[in-house]
Amino acid sequence: MGRKVILATCSLNQWALDFDGNLERILRSIAIAKSQGAKYRLGPELEICGYGCADHFYESDTLLHCFQVLRKLLESPVTQDIICDVGMSVTLPTSTSARKILLIRPKMLLDTVPFGDCILSTKDTCIGSEMCAELWNPRSPHVDMGLDGVEIFTNSSASYHELRKADHRVNLVKSATMKSGGIYMFANQKGCDGDRLYYDGCATVAINGDIVAQGRQFSLDDVEVVTAILDLEDVRSYKGEHCHPHVPCHRVKLDFSLSDCEDVYLPTHQPIEWQFHTPEEEISLGPACWLWDYLRRSGQAGFLLPLSGGVDSSSTACIVYSMCVLVCQAVRDGNTQVLEDVQRVVNDGSYTPRDPRELCRRIFTTCYMASENSSEGTRNRAKDLASQIGSSHMNLNIDMAVKGMLGIFSMVTGKCPQFRANGGSTRENLALQNVQARIRMILAYLFAQLSQWAEGKPGGLLVLGSANVDESLTGYFTKYDCSSADINPIGGISKTDLKSFLQYCVEQFQLTALKSIMAAPPTAELEPLTDGQVSQTDESDMGMTYSELSVIGRLRKISKCGPYSMFCKLIHTWREALSPLQVAAKVKHFFQMYSVNRHKMTTVTPSYHAESYGPDDNRFDLRPFLYNTRWSWQFRAIDNQVGI
């Protein structure tokens, strides 16, 4: 005999402190769940107030408005005859049914409270919940709950996107029910909640170690509900083979049934194979969805990007183009919210985007800022790419501004700095490069603020940055240069991954202009040309390759390596290519660059978080920005190993 249950889990694009919008999306998801016959609806963590409230969680207003929204939910006829698992500040997930609160369940890894980890015992099953990171913990609550007979596990999550992370999350969900049986419902936030993170959905239902329902990882839909029809008897049969001693959990009894007693014959559930995106697809989709949320919620009219013709700025441009592709596809699929948003962005209520290139022209401005040190190659590469993606492209020359700035300095000091190629010192050479870079930043913001005004259009443009994670790690950029922008979609992505992404764009979007961009050596073009050719390259300036930087970055952050332990690992990793003495020199050089330039991370542009070794000082890499750059004790330990 079977016992059918219909369960709904969802991904919602919530926004921190947007109580009206969050309530509307919650009610919409509950209505969809009920329309599909579900008796239990699971939402993401902190869905009432939004996950990214940060210090707003300490404000009494946040708590007050959360309870006001909760009251609206309890009073709404939409929440009748269904158990709704919703999340809010302080009280966290609150299960409701028949317009009353059944259980307040706090995150057990953060709070010590006299109320908390309980099981909902309905007339036909037992439901236990865990939250977000508790799934990743070695002592997850679902282990003890499963041994105590819980058949349905729920997880209200706010799990953010990182490259190559989705499979870990899916494997954890599968293993949660593989060990002792059960149904696992995973709900997640989606979209940009107001900061550097992109929450990537993937609402999931699993049973006895099999995935049976999967939501999308990247989409522009604000609400996505995933339902599954399952047989509780399948769980009970599986659990019969996995009985172990256990500590009983406290139960809250509920006069409510999730199943229909008339269900007699049900087919066995059919597992599905999870379709994972490649890293290149993740870069194309994740930052693009993040940019769209940021643009539509910021009230601005589009983006402006200083396009140099190099890999980094071209990657940012391609992500914007991918965003336009997603927007056009969403409109074709009938997404009315996206259509309303794009009409508001372009200030045209009759506009319907159909061609990504045409949409790109309306909302994306690219600008090549040439100097006497720029080559024709980079100028042409930038122009060709802009033409293929359809951006509104400008060419301008910054030499007049640079000479004016240096003229002021010479008038005051009586000195005229020279490039190293012209006999100047290292200090002069660096200062002359920085002047060019900073003037480009000033011009980018000037055009972002006034280019719409010059054309008689309302609104301003968001300035996009294009410094990659490896350059941020070493500080290989000028403080307050073009890396200083409103937001940066590639600031958490390595150079190696960006090159692979551009190759993907050549094939996916037929952007053939990228071939010459990938073939050219990375260069800042801030020093004089030699016979009209570029004489400066990034890897030469940094003293190591981008591939080496990616390895070092992961060792420093993920493996928690200081100079000495990093050296000890790299002499084995790089033993085929470098001697211990050469490895020692690279490790020392990196830590000197890192510590000298760490102060730059205090002002770095907010970037899309995509790599676990990102050096973002505001959240993911809490370290000093004033170091003893000699590292005397640590470097001496390395020297002793090398035998110096």
C-alpha positions as CSV (number, residue, x, y, z in Angstrom):
1,M,0.0,0.0,0.0
2,G,1.3,3.4,-0.9
3,R,1.1,6.7,0.9
4,K,1.5,9.7,-1.5
5,V,2.9,13.0,-0.5
6,I,3.4,16.1,-2.7
7,L,6.2,18.3,-1.5
8,A,7.2,21.7,-2.8
9,T,10.6,23.4,-2.4
10,C,11.5,26.7,-4.0
11,S,14.1,29.3,-5.0
12,L,13.2,32.9,-4.5
13,N,15.0,36.1,-5.6
14,Q,14.7,37.9,-2.3
15,W,16.2,41.3,-1.6
16,A,17.5,42.5,1.8
17,L,14.9,44.7,3.6
18,D,12.5,44.6,0.6
19,F,9.6,43.4,2.8
20,D,6.9,44.2,0.2
21,G,8.6,42.4,-2.6
22,N,9.7,39.5,-0.4
23,L,6.1,39.0,0.9
24,E,4.8,39.1,-2.7
25,R,7.3,36.4,-3.8
26,I,6.6,34.2,-0.8
27,L,2.8,34.3,-1.3
28,R,3.3,33.6,-5.0
29,S,5.4,30.6,-4.3
30,I,2.9,29.2,-1.8
31,A,0.1,29.7,-4.3
32,I,2.1,27.8,-7.0
33,A,2.8,25.0,-4.5
34,K,-0.9,24.6,-3.6
35,S,-1.9,24.7,-7.2
36,Q,0.3,21.7,-7.7
37,G,-1.3,19.8,-4.8
38,A,1.5,20.3,-2.3
39,K,0.8,20.1,1.4
40,Y,4.2,21.3,2.5
41,R,6.1,24.3,1.1
42,L,9.7,25.0,2.0
43,G,11.3,28.4,1.4
44,P,14.9,29.7,1.6
45,E,16.7,30.9,4.7
46,L,15.6,34.4,6.0
47,E,13.2,34.8,3.1
48,I,11.0,37.4,4.9
49,C,13.8,40.0,5.4
50,G,16.4,38.8,2.9
51,Y,19.7,37.1,3.8
52,G,22.1,40.0,3.2
53,C,20.8,42.3,6.0
54,A,24.2,42.1,7.8
55,D,24.1,44.7,10.6
56,H,20.5,45.4,9.9
57,F,19.8,42.2,11.8
58,Y,20.6,44.1,15.0
59,E,18.0,46.8,14.3
60,S,14.7,46.6,16.1
61,D,13.0,47.7,12.9
62,T,14.1,44.6,11.1
63,L,12.6,42.3,13.8
64,L,9.4,44.4,13.9
65,H,8.8,44.3,10.1
66,C,9.6,40.6,10.1
67,F,6.8,39.9,12.5
68,Q,4.5,42.2,10.6
69,V,5.1,40.2,7.4
70,L,4.6,37.0,9.3
71,R,1.2,38.3,10.5
72,K,0.3,39.0,6.9
73,L,1.2,35.5,6.0
74,L,-0.8,34.0,8.8
75,E,-3.8,36.1,7.8
76,S,-3.6,35.3,4.1
77,P,-6.0,32.7,2.7
78,V,-3.2,31.5,0.6
79,T,-1.5,29.9,3.6
80,Q,-4.6,27.9,4.5
81,D,-4.4,24.1,4.4
82,I,-0.6,23.9,3.8
83,I,2.4,23.8,6.1
84,C,4.7,26.7,5.2
85,D,8.3,26.7,6.3
86,V,9.4,30.4,6.2
87,G,12.5,32.1,7.5
88,M,12.9,35.5,9.2
89,S,15.3,37.4,11.5
90,V,15.8,36.4,15.1
91,T,13.1,33.7,15.1
92,L,14.5,32.2,11.9
93,P,12.5,29.4,10.2
94,T,8.9,29.3,11.4
95,S,6.6,26.5,10.4
96,T,3.0,27.6,10.1
97,S,-0.2,25.7,9.4
98,A,-3.9,26.6,9.6
99,R,-2.8,30.2,10.3
100,K,-0.9,29.4,13.5
101,I,2.8,29.1,14.4
102,L,3.8,25.4,14.9
103,L,7.5,25.7,15.6
104,I,10.3,28.2,15.8
105,R,13.5,26.5,14.8
106,P,16.8,28.4,15.2
107,K,20.1,27.7,13.5
108,M,21.7,25.4,16.0
109,L,25.3,26.1,15.0
110,L,24.9,29.8,15.9
111,D,22.4,30.1,18.8
112,T,22.0,28.6,22.2
113,V,18.3,29.0,23.1
114,P,15.7,27.2,25.3
115,F,13.6,26.5,22.2
116,G,14.8,24.9,19.0
117,D,15.6,21.5,17.5
118,C,12.2,19.8,17.4
119,I,10.4,17.4,15.0
120,L,6.9,18.1,13.6
121,S,4.9,14.9,14.0
122,T,1.9,14.9,11.7
123,K,-0.8,12.2,11.6
124,D,1.2,10.3,8.9
125,T,4.9,11.3,9.1
126,C,7.6,13.1,10.9
127,I,9.3,16.2,9.6
128,G,12.7,17.6,10.8
129,S,14.6,20.6,9.7
130,E,18.2,21.8,9.4
131,M,19.4,25.1,8.1
132,C,21.9,26.1,5.4
133,A,25.4,25.3,6.6
134,E,24.2,22.6,9.0
135,L,24.1,20.3,5.9
136,W,27.9,20.9,5.5
137,N,28.7,20.2,9.2
138,P,30.2,16.8,10.1
139,R,27.5,16.5,12.8
140,S,24.5,17.5,10.8
141,P,21.1,17.4,12.6
142,H,19.7,15.1,10.0
143,V,21.8,12.3,11.2
144,D,20.2,12.0,14.7
145,M,16.8,12.9,13.3
146,G,17.0,10.1,10.7
147,L,17.9,7.6,13.4
148,D,14.9,8.7,15.4
149,G,12.5,8.0,12.5
150,V,12.2,11.3,10.8
151,E,11.1,10.7,7.2
152,I,11.2,14.2,5.7
153,F,14.1,16.6,6.2
154,T,14.0,20.2,5.1
155,N,16.8,22.7,4.6
156,S,16.1,26.4,4.2
157,S,19.3,27.6,2.7
158,A,21.1,30.7,1.5
159,S,23.9,29.0,-0.3
160,Y,25.9,31.3,-2.7
161,H,27.5,30.4,-6.0
162,E,31.2,29.6,-6.3
163,L,32.7,28.0,-9.4
164,R,32.7,24.2,-9.2
165,K,30.7,24.1,-6.0
166,A,27.3,22.8,-7.2
167,D,28.4,19.1,-7.2
168,H,29.5,19.3,-3.6
169,R,26.1,20.6,-2.5
170,V,24.2,17.9,-4.5
171,N,26.3,15.1,-3.1
172,L,25.6,16.3,0.4
173,V,21.9,16.3,-0.2
174,K,22.1,12.8,-1.7
175,S,24.2,11.4,1.1
176,A,21.8,12.9,3.8
177,T,19.2,10.3,2.8
178,M,21.4,7.6,1.5
179,K,22.6,6.6,5.0
180,S,19.3,6.1,6.8
181,G,16.7,6.8,4.2
182,G,14.2,9.7,3.9
183,I,13.1,12.6,1.8
184,Y,15.4,15.7,1.7
185,M,13.9,19.0,0.6
186,F,16.5,21.7,-0.2
187,A,15.3,25.3,-0.8
188,N,17.7,28.1,-1.7
189,Q,17.8,31.8,-2.2
190,K,18.5,33.0,-5.8
191,G,19.8,36.2,-7.3
192,C,21.7,39.3,-5.9
193,D,20.5,40.1,-2.4
194,G,22.3,43.4,-2.3
195,D,26.0,42.6,-2.1
196,R,28.8,40.6,-3.7
197,L,27.1,37.2,-3.6
198,Y,24.9,35.5,-6.1
199,Y,22.7,32.8,-4.7
200,D,22.2,30.2,-7.3
201,G,18.9,28.4,-6.6
202,C,19.1,24.7,-7.3
203,A,16.0,23.8,-5.3
204,T,16.2,20.0,-4.9
205,V,14.2,17.0,-3.7
206,A,16.0,13.7,-3.0
207,I,14.7,10.4,-1.6
208,N,16.8,7.5,-0.3
209,G,20.0,8.9,-2.0
210,D,18.4,9.7,-5.4
211,I,17.7,13.1,-6.8
212,V,14.1,13.2,-8.1
213,A,13.5,16.9,-8.7
214,Q,15.9,19.7,-9.6
215,G,15.5,23.5,-10.0
216,R,17.6,25.7,-12.2
217,Q,20.9,27.1,-11.0
218,F,20.8,30.3,-13.0
219,S,17.7,32.1,-14.3
220,L,16.0,35.5,-14.2
221,D,12.8,34.1,-12.7
222,D,12.1,35.7,-9.3
223,V,10.1,32.6,-8.1
224,E,10.7,29.0,-8.9
225,V,8.8,26.2,-7.3
226,V,9.9,22.5,-7.6
227,T,7.4,19.8,-6.5
228,A,7.8,16.0,-6.2
229,I,5.2,13.3,-5.8
230,L,6.7,10.6,-3.5
231,D,5.6,7.5,-1.6
232,L,6.3,7.4,2.1
233,E,6.3,3.6,2.0
234,D,9.5,3.7,-0.1
235,V,11.1,5.6,2.8
236,R,9.9,3.1,5.4
237,S,11.1,0.1,3.4
238,Y,14.5,1.7,3.0
239,K,14.7,2.6,6.7
240,G,13.9,-0.9,7.7
241,E,17.3,-2.0,6.6
242,H,19.1,0.8,8.4
243,C,18.1,0.7,12.1
244,H,20.6,1.9,14.7
245,P,20.5,3.1,18.4
246,H,19.5,6.7,18.7
247,V,18.7,9.6,21.0
248,P,15.0,10.6,20.7
249,C,14.2,14.1,19.5
250,H,11.5,16.3,21.0
251,R,8.3,16.1,19.0
252,V,5.6,18.7,18.3
253,K,2.4,16.9,17.4
254,L,0.2,18.3,14.7
255,D,-3.4,17.3,13.7
256,F,-2.6,17.5,10.0
257,S,-1.8,15.0,7.3
258,L,0.4,15.4,4.3
259,S,-0.8,12.3,2.5
260,D,-4.1,11.0,1.3
261,C,-5.3,7.7,2.9
262,E,-7.0,6.7,-0.3
263,D,-3.7,6.3,-2.1
264,V,-3.1,2.6,-2.8
265,Y,-0.8,2.1,-5.8
266,L,2.1,4.4,-6.6
267,P,5.0,3.9,-9.0
268,T,8.5,3.8,-7.6
269,H,10.3,7.2,-7.8
270,Q,12.5,7.8,-10.9
271,P,15.9,9.2,-10.2
272,I,17.2,12.0,-12.4
273,E,20.7,12.8,-13.4
274,W,21.8,16.2,-12.3
275,Q,22.9,18.4,-15.1
276,F,26.0,20.4,-14.0
277,H,27.2,23.4,-15.8
278,T,30.8,23.6,-16.9
279,P,32.9,26.4,-15.3
280,E,32.8,28.4,-18.5
281,E,29.0,28.2,-18.5
282,E,28.9,29.2,-14.8
283,I,31.0,32.3,-15.6
284,S,28.6,33.1,-18.5
285,L,25.5,32.7,-16.4
286,G,26.2,33.5,-12.8
287,P,27.8,37.0,-13.1
288,A,25.3,37.8,-15.9
289,C,22.3,37.2,-13.6
290,W,24.0,39.1,-10.8
291,L,24.5,42.1,-13.2
292,W,20.9,42.1,-14.2
293,D,19.7,42.1,-10.6
294,Y,22.1,44.9,-9.8
295,L,21.0,47.0,-12.8
296,R,17.3,46.6,-12.4
297,R,17.4,47.3,-8.7
298,S,19.8,50.2,-8.8
299,G,17.6,52.4,-11.0
300,Q,20.4,53.2,-13.5
301,A,20.1,53.2,-17.3
302,G,22.9,50.8,-18.1
303,F,26.7,50.1,-17.9
304,L,29.9,51.8,-19.0
305,L,33.1,49.8,-19.4
306,P,36.6,51.0,-20.2
307,L,37.4,48.4,-22.9
308,S,41.1,48.0,-23.4
309,G,41.1,45.1,-25.9
310,G,42.6,42.7,-23.3
311,V,41.3,39.5,-21.8
312,D,39.9,41.0,-18.6
313,S,37.8,43.9,-20.0
314,S,36.7,41.7,-22.9
315,S,35.5,39.1,-20.4
316,T,33.4,41.7,-18.6
317,A,32.0,42.8,-22.0
318,C,31.1,39.2,-22.8
319,I,29.3,38.8,-19.5
320,V,27.2,41.9,-20.2
321,Y,26.4,40.4,-23.6
322,S,25.5,37.1,-22.0
323,M,23.2,39.1,-19.7
324,C,21.4,40.6,-22.8
325,V,21.0,37.1,-24.2
326,L,19.4,35.9,-21.0
327,V,17.1,38.9,-20.9
328,C,15.9,38.4,-24.5
329,Q,15.3,34.7,-23.9
330,A,13.3,35.4,-20.7
331,V,11.1,37.9,-22.5
332,R,10.5,35.3,-25.3
333,D,9.6,32.8,-22.6
334,G,6.9,35.1,-21.3
335,N,8.6,36.5,-18.2
336,T,6.5,39.7,-17.7
337,Q,8.7,40.9,-14.7
338,V,11.8,40.9,-16.9
339,L,9.9,42.8,-19.6
340,E,8.7,45.4,-17.1
341,D,12.3,45.8,-15.7
342,V,13.9,46.2,-19.1
343,Q,11.3,48.8,-20.2
344,R,12.0,50.8,-17.1
345,V,15.8,50.6,-17.6
346,V,15.6,51.9,-21.2
347,N,12.8,54.3,-20.3
348,D,10.5,53.0,-23.1
349,G,7.3,51.4,-22.1
350,S,6.7,50.1,-25.6
351,Y,10.1,48.4,-26.0
352,T,10.4,44.6,-26.3
353,P,13.9,43.2,-26.5
354,R,14.4,40.6,-29.2
355,D,18.0,40.9,-30.3
356,P,20.8,40.8,-27.7
357,R,23.0,43.1,-29.8
358,E,20.2,45.7,-30.1
359,L,19.6,45.5,-26.3
360,C,23.4,45.8,-25.8
361,R,23.4,49.0,-27.8
362,R,20.7,50.5,-25.6
363,I,22.2,49.7,-22.2
364,F,25.9,49.1,-22.7
365,T,28.6,51.7,-23.5
366,T,32.2,50.7,-24.1
367,C,35.1,53.2,-24.3
368,Y,38.7,52.7,-25.5
369,M,40.9,55.3,-23.8
370,A,44.0,55.6,-25.9
371,S,47.3,57.2,-25.0
372,E,50.7,57.6,-26.7
373,N,51.6,54.2,-25.2
374,S,48.6,52.4,-26.8
375,S,49.0,50.2,-29.8
376,E,46.8,49.9,-32.9
377,G,46.4,46.2,-32.1
378,T,44.5,46.8,-28.8
379,R,42.5,49.7,-30.3
380,N,41.3,47.5,-33.2
381,R,40.6,44.5,-31.0
382,A,38.4,46.6,-28.7
383,K,36.6,48.1,-31.7
384,D,36.0,44.7,-33.3
385,L,34.6,43.1,-30.1
386,A,32.3,46.1,-29.5
387,S,31.0,45.8,-33.0
388,Q,30.2,42.1,-32.6
389,I,28.4,42.4,-29.2
390,G,26.6,45.6,-30.4
391,S,27.7,48.0,-27.6
392,S,27.7,51.8,-28.1
393,H,31.5,52.3,-28.5
394,M,33.6,55.4,-28.1
395,N,37.3,56.1,-28.9
396,L,39.0,58.9,-27.0
397,N,42.6,60.0,-26.3
398,I,43.8,60.8,-22.7
399,D,47.2,62.4,-23.7
400,M,45.9,66.0,-23.2
401,A,44.7,65.2,-19.7
402,V,47.9,63.4,-18.8
403,K,50.0,66.3,-20.0
404,G,47.9,68.8,-18.1
405,M,48.2,66.8,-14.9
406,L,52.0,66.5,-15.3
407,G,52.2,70.2,-16.2
408,I,50.7,71.1,-12.9
409,F,53.3,69.0,-11.1
410,S,56.2,70.4,-13.1
411,M,55.0,74.0,-12.5
412,V,55.0,73.4,-8.7
413,T,58.2,71.4,-8.3
414,G,60.3,72.4,-11.3
415,K,60.8,68.7,-12.0
416,C,59.6,66.7,-15.1
417,P,59.4,62.9,-14.4
418,Q,60.6,60.5,-17.1
419,F,59.8,56.9,-18.1
420,R,62.5,54.3,-17.3
421,A,62.9,53.9,-21.1
422,N,63.9,57.6,-21.3
423,G,66.3,57.5,-18.3
424,G,63.9,57.9,-15.5
425,S,64.0,56.1,-12.1
426,T,61.7,53.3,-11.1
427,R,59.7,55.7,-8.9
428,E,59.2,58.1,-11.9
429,N,58.3,55.2,-14.2
430,L,55.6,53.9,-11.8
431,A,54.2,57.4,-11.1
432,L,53.8,58.1,-14.9
433,Q,51.9,54.8,-15.3
434,N,49.6,55.6,-12.4
435,V,48.7,59.0,-13.7
436,Q,47.4,57.4,-16.9
437,A,45.4,54.7,-15.1
438,R,43.8,57.2,-12.7
439,I,42.8,59.6,-15.4
440,R,41.0,56.8,-17.2
441,M,39.0,56.2,-14.0
442,I,38.0,59.9,-13.8
443,L,37.0,59.9,-17.4
444,A,35.0,56.7,-17.0
445,Y,32.9,58.2,-14.2
446,L,32.5,61.5,-16.1
447,F,31.1,59.7,-19.2
448,A,29.0,57.4,-17.0
449,Q,27.3,60.3,-15.3
450,L,26.8,62.6,-18.3
451,S,26.8,60.6,-21.5
452,Q,23.0,59.9,-21.1
453,W,22.5,63.6,-20.4
454,A,24.5,64.6,-23.5
455,E,22.1,62.5,-25.6
456,G,19.0,63.9,-23.9
457,K,18.2,60.7,-22.0
458,P,17.5,60.3,-18.3
459,G,19.6,58.3,-15.8
460,G,23.2,57.4,-15.5
461,L,25.4,54.4,-16.1
462,L,27.1,52.0,-13.7
463,V,30.9,51.8,-14.2
464,L,32.1,48.2,-14.6
465,G,35.5,47.1,-13.4
466,S,37.7,44.3,-14.9
467,A,40.5,43.3,-12.5
468,N,40.7,39.6,-12.1
469,V,41.2,37.7,-8.8
470,D,44.9,37.0,-9.4
471,E,45.7,40.7,-10.0
472,S,43.9,41.6,-6.8
473,L,45.8,39.0,-4.9
474,T,49.2,40.5,-5.8
475,G,48.0,44.1,-6.0
476,Y,48.9,44.3,-9.7
477,F,46.7,47.4,-10.4
478,T,46.8,51.1,-9.6
479,K,44.8,52.2,-6.5
480,Y,41.9,54.3,-7.8
481,D,42.5,53.4,-11.5
482,C,40.0,51.7,-13.9
483,S,39.8,48.9,-11.4
484,S,37.9,51.4,-9.2
485,A,34.3,51.0,-10.5
486,D,30.8,50.5,-9.2
487,I,30.9,46.8,-9.5
488,N,33.2,44.1,-11.0
489,P,31.7,40.9,-12.4
490,I,35.1,39.2,-12.8
491,G,36.9,40.2,-9.6
492,G,36.5,36.7,-8.2
493,I,37.6,34.8,-11.3
494,S,41.1,33.7,-12.2
495,K,42.9,34.7,-15.5
496,T,43.1,31.0,-16.4
497,D,39.3,30.6,-16.1
498,L,38.7,33.8,-18.0
499,K,40.7,32.6,-21.0
500,S,38.6,29.4,-21.1
501,F,35.5,31.5,-20.8
502,L,36.4,33.6,-23.8
503,Q,37.0,30.5,-25.9
504,Y,33.5,29.4,-24.8
505,C,32.1,32.7,-26.0
506,V,33.8,32.3,-29.4
507,E,31.8,29.0,-29.8
508,Q,28.6,29.9,-28.0
509,F,28.1,33.4,-29.2
510,Q,30.2,33.4,-32.4
511,L,32.4,36.3,-31.1
512,T,35.3,35.7,-33.4
513,A,37.0,38.9,-32.4
514,L,38.0,37.2,-29.2
515,K,40.5,35.0,-31.0
516,S,43.0,37.8,-31.5
517,I,42.4,39.0,-27.9
518,M,43.3,35.6,-26.5
519,A,46.4,35.3,-28.7
520,A,47.8,38.7,-27.5
521,P,50.1,38.8,-24.4
522,P,48.4,40.5,-21.5
523,T,49.7,44.1,-21.1
524,A,48.7,47.3,-19.3
525,E,50.2,49.5,-22.1
526,L,51.3,52.2,-19.7
527,E,55.0,52.4,-20.8
528,P,56.3,53.7,-24.1
529,L,56.1,51.5,-27.1
530,T,59.3,50.1,-28.7
531,D,59.2,50.6,-32.5
532,G,55.4,50.8,-32.3
533,Q,55.2,47.5,-30.4
534,V,54.2,46.7,-26.8
535,S,57.3,46.2,-24.6
536,Q,55.5,45.7,-21.3
537,T,53.7,42.5,-20.3
538,D,51.7,41.7,-17.1
539,E,53.5,38.4,-16.3
540,S,56.9,40.1,-16.7
541,D,55.9,42.9,-14.4
542,M,54.5,40.4,-11.8
543,G,57.5,38.1,-12.0
544,M,55.3,35.0,-12.3
545,T,52.6,33.6,-14.6
546,Y,48.9,33.7,-14.0
547,S,48.8,29.9,-13.7
548,E,51.4,30.1,-10.9
549,L,49.3,32.8,-9.2
550,S,46.2,30.6,-9.2
551,V,48.1,27.8,-7.5
552,I,49.6,30.2,-4.9
553,G,46.3,31.9,-4.3
554,R,44.6,28.6,-3.4
555,L,47.5,27.6,-1.1
556,R,47.4,30.9,0.7
557,K,43.7,31.0,1.4
558,I,42.2,27.5,1.0
559,S,45.1,25.6,2.4
560,K,46.0,28.3,5.0
561,C,49.6,28.4,4.0
562,G,52.1,31.0,5.1
563,P,55.4,31.5,3.3
564,Y,57.2,28.5,4.8
565,S,54.4,25.9,4.4
566,M,53.7,27.2,0.9
567,F,57.3,26.7,0.0
568,C,57.3,23.2,1.4
569,K,54.3,22.3,-0.8
570,L,55.5,23.9,-4.0
571,I,58.9,22.3,-4.0
572,H,57.0,19.1,-4.7
573,T,54.3,20.5,-6.9
574,W,56.8,22.4,-9.1
575,R,59.7,20.0,-8.9
576,E,59.6,19.1,-12.6
577,A,59.9,22.8,-13.6
578,L,61.7,24.7,-10.9
579,S,64.6,24.1,-8.5
580,P,64.0,24.6,-4.7
581,L,66.0,27.9,-5.0
582,Q,63.7,29.1,-7.8
583,V,60.6,28.1,-5.8
584,A,61.9,30.0,-2.8
585,A,62.4,33.1,-4.9
586,K,58.9,33.0,-6.3
587,V,57.3,32.4,-2.8
588,K,59.3,35.3,-1.4
589,H,58.4,37.5,-4.3
590,F,54.7,36.8,-4.0
591,F,54.5,37.5,-0.3
592,Q,56.4,40.7,-0.7
593,M,54.1,41.8,-3.4
594,Y,51.0,40.7,-1.5
595,S,52.0,42.4,1.7
596,V,53.2,45.7,0.1
597,N,49.9,46.0,-1.9
598,R,47.5,44.6,0.6
599,H,46.3,48.1,1.4
600,K,44.7,48.2,-2.0
601,M,42.1,45.7,-1.0
602,T,40.6,48.1,1.5
603,T,39.2,50.1,-1.5
604,V,38.7,47.4,-4.1
605,T,35.5,47.5,-6.1
606,P,32.7,45.2,-4.9
607,S,33.2,42.1,-7.0
608,Y,31.1,39.0,-7.8
609,H,32.3,36.3,-5.5
610,A,33.2,33.2,-7.5
611,E,36.4,31.8,-6.0
612,S,37.1,30.6,-2.5
613,Y,40.6,32.1,-2.6
614,G,39.3,35.7,-3.4
615,P,41.2,38.3,-1.5
616,D,38.2,40.6,-0.9
617,D,39.0,42.4,2.4
618,N,35.4,43.1,3.3
619,R,34.1,39.6,3.9
620,F,36.2,36.7,2.6
621,D,39.8,37.5,3.5
622,L,40.0,39.1,6.9
623,R,43.7,39.9,7.2
624,P,45.9,42.9,8.0
625,F,46.6,45.6,5.4
626,L,49.9,46.7,7.1
627,Y,52.5,44.0,7.1
628,N,56.2,43.7,7.9
629,T,57.1,43.1,4.3
630,R,60.5,41.7,5.2
631,W,59.0,38.4,6.6
632,S,62.4,37.9,8.2
633,W,61.6,34.8,10.4
634,Q,59.5,33.1,7.7
635,F,62.0,33.7,4.9
636,R,64.8,32.6,7.1
637,A,63.0,29.3,7.6
638,I,62.8,28.9,3.8
639,D,66.5,29.7,3.4
640,N,67.4,27.1,6.0
641,Q,65.5,24.4,3.9
642,V,67.1,25.5,0.7
643,G,70.6,25.6,2.4
644,I,71.3,29.2,1.8
